[in-house]
Amino acid sequence: MSLELIISSLVRLNELLEKKFEEHKAKQKKFKQMQMILIILSFSISLVLFVIYHASFLQMLFILVGFNTVFFVGFKPRSPYTERWVKLMMQKIILLQIGLKKFLMEEEVSFDGVKCHSKEGWICDKWGLHKDNERIDYGDFLYDKHIKGLYLDALRNKK
């Protein structure tokens, strides 16, 4: 696999990460809208119970807090693609791109603390460099379960 292809797939990986973050933001926005609707609905129910059935204030409070807590716990979108996490991964990917470009331009580069040079016979694959019985990974973050699938998708989509 050529180094240019890997660099272009890393660019695509950044785009896929941004897309996942935008999806996460959309899910959070929809959740907040649904939560506001539930608050209004539960307030209306508790008000009706108070006015018609003369329910106590404690029962009204229980309905408000109970419904909204159960909804929050059960339906809150949980995703690792938060803004902070995505920015951190994108920074790591950009640093990896810079390192690979330097390696391509035959400069000495360090991956996983091991310095290597393209003139030394290092062969490139999608996860790292290898030579004889030695192997250097580009970065452990590419093996993360949330990045690995996106990275493989990015590799498949580039020709």
Secondary structure, 3 states (H helix, E strand, C coil): CCHHHHHHHHHHHHHHHHHHHHHHHHHHHHHHHHHHHHHHHHHHHHHHHHHHHCCCHHHHHHHHHHHHHHHHHHHCCCCCCCHHHHHHHHHHHHHHHHHHHHHHCCCCEEECCEEECHHHCCEECCCEEEECCEEEECCHHHHCHHHHHHHHHHHHHCC
